[in-house]
Amino acid sequence: AHDFDILGCGDCLHQFVALAVSRDHVSTTYDDAYFSGGGAGYADYLAEEALLQRSGRQYAMLLARHLRVGRLLDVGSAAGFVLAGFVDRGWRGTGLEPNARMAEHARSVLSLDVRTTTLEEFDTTSEEPFDVVSMIQVIAHFHNLRTAMDQARALTRPGGHWLIETWDNQSWTARLLGRHWHEYSPPSVLHIFSRASLVRLAADYGMTPVAFGRPRKRISGAHVKSLLAYKF
């Protein structure tokens, strides 16, 4: 994780990893070990079910302040836990997840419509546009950011919304920890946003901010321990 150069824009403060991404980047970076091997990933993702479903319900409550329930595309669904939280609150959800084991868990255990693919490779002609495209802790991981955002725009109905959650490289924790900040974890994380750079990116696709906030985050002790061990 310390053998990569991270470059930054002096204007919008966006940062990115100077890395030529190969065709097999997604399959090798988000293999089964990412969800159970610790390090920059998870010690045991499936053990996070209750926490993540609760988070999904909280995100749905946030959306309820601004729009009615409808069709939602959840990008990077993993085992479907966050998506299940949205469904609990009335959303009709579809998920995208490149890891075959996680996507199969979402389908077979939670009976969710989760497709085994990336946003970049998803066939947008096969779907009606969605009311919301949800990108929760996923936009930093896109191996082809512009292609992913083109796809997101094509999958969003006119007047639709994006729900994006990502870390802010101008937050006090990022500035306090410096190069030891956990979000500096390539090759999983390829883009590190500031609020300015995220707003600028969204504007390129005709999207304007509706609201900002800091959602309550709960993660397991095992996940915290794994991240700290990976960084230090």
ZINORGI-V898885 format. One record per residue. N is the residue number from 1. RES is the residue in one small letter. D_CENTER is the distance of its C-alpha to the mean C-alpha in Angstrom with 2 decimals. Layout:
N:RES:D_CENTER
N:RES:D_CENTER
//
This chain:
1:a:19.64
2:h:22.47
3:d:23.79
4:f:21.56
5:d:22.33
6:i:19.87
7:l:21.16
8:g:20.86
9:c:22.06
10:g:24.88
11:d:24.49
12:c:20.93
13:l:20.02
14:h:17.00
15:q:16.77
16:f:15.95
17:v:17.06
18:a:20.32
19:l:19.67
20:a:20.85
21:v:18.27
22:s:20.18
23:r:19.91
24:d:19.03
25:h:16.18
26:v:13.55
27:s:16.23
28:t:17.45
29:t:14.41
30:y:12.63
31:d:16.03
32:d:17.29
33:a:18.00
34:y:14.37
35:f:14.31
36:s:17.86
37:g:19.18
38:g:18.00
39:g:17.70
40:a:14.32
41:g:12.92
42:y:14.38
43:a:18.08
44:d:17.86
45:y:14.64
46:l:16.93
47:a:18.74
48:e:15.85
49:e:16.43
50:a:18.32
51:l:16.14
52:l:12.93
53:q:15.08
54:r:16.54
55:s:13.29
56:g:12.74
57:r:16.29
58:q:15.88
59:y:13.19
60:a:15.70
61:m:18.43
62:l:16.89
63:l:16.66
64:a:20.22
65:r:21.52
66:h:20.93
67:l:21.12
68:r:22.36
69:v:20.58
70:g:20.22
71:r:18.10
72:l:14.32
73:l:11.95
74:d:8.83
75:v:6.65
76:g:5.75
77:s:8.28
78:a:9.85
79:a:13.18
80:g:12.58
81:f:13.12
82:v:10.92
83:l:12.09
84:a:15.53
85:g:15.50
86:f:15.09
87:v:17.84
88:d:19.96
89:r:20.07
90:g:21.27
91:w:18.39
92:r:18.94
93:g:15.69
94:t:14.69
95:g:11.76
96:l:10.82
97:e:10.52
98:p:12.32
99:n:13.78
100:a:16.98
101:r:17.82
102:m:14.72
103:a:15.01
104:e:18.70
105:h:18.32
106:a:16.48
107:r:19.32
108:s:22.27
109:v:21.73
110:l:19.90
111:s:21.28
112:l:18.07
113:d:17.71
114:v:14.93
115:r:15.60
116:t:15.46
117:t:14.11
118:t:11.53
119:l:10.91
120:e:13.34
121:e:15.92
122:f:15.75
123:d:19.17
124:t:18.84
125:t:22.59
126:s:22.39
127:e:20.62
128:e:21.72
129:p:19.43
130:f:17.17
131:d:17.69
132:v:14.03
133:v:10.94
134:s:7.99
135:m:4.58
136:i:3.75
137:q:2.94
138:v:1.80
139:i:5.09
140:a:6.95
141:h:7.11
142:f:8.62
143:h:12.20
144:n:13.74
145:l:12.16
146:r:15.09
147:t:15.30
148:a:11.76
149:m:12.62
150:d:16.03
151:q:14.74
152:a:12.67
153:r:15.93
154:a:18.07
155:l:16.31
156:t:16.71
157:r:20.20
158:p:22.41
159:g:21.84
160:g:18.43
161:h:15.44
162:w:11.82
163:l:9.87
164:i:7.54
165:e:6.89
166:t:7.14
167:w:10.23
168:d:13.50
169:n:15.85
170:q:18.72
171:s:18.28
172:w:21.29
173:t:19.64
174:a:18.51
175:r:22.04
176:l:23.73
177:l:22.26
178:g:22.37
179:r:21.72
180:h:21.15
181:w:18.01
182:h:15.55
183:e:12.76
184:y:15.31
185:s:14.56
186:p:14.96
187:p:14.85
188:s:11.41
189:v:10.37
190:l:12.06
191:h:11.57
192:i:12.21
193:f:12.61
194:s:15.41
195:r:15.72
196:a:18.29
197:s:16.39
198:l:13.47
199:v:16.31
200:r:18.16
201:l:15.52
202:a:15.10
203:a:18.91
204:d:19.34
205:y:18.16
206:g:20.29
207:m:17.78
208:t:19.09
209:p:17.87
210:v:18.93
211:a:17.98
212:f:16.37
213:g:16.08
214:r:15.13
215:p:14.00
216:r:15.79
217:k:13.95
218:r:15.73
219:i:15.24
220:s:18.05
221:g:20.76
222:a:20.28
223:h:16.71
224:v:18.13
225:k:21.07
226:s:19.18
227:l:17.18
228:l:20.49
229:a:22.41
230:y:20.11
231:k:20.49
232:f:24.15
//
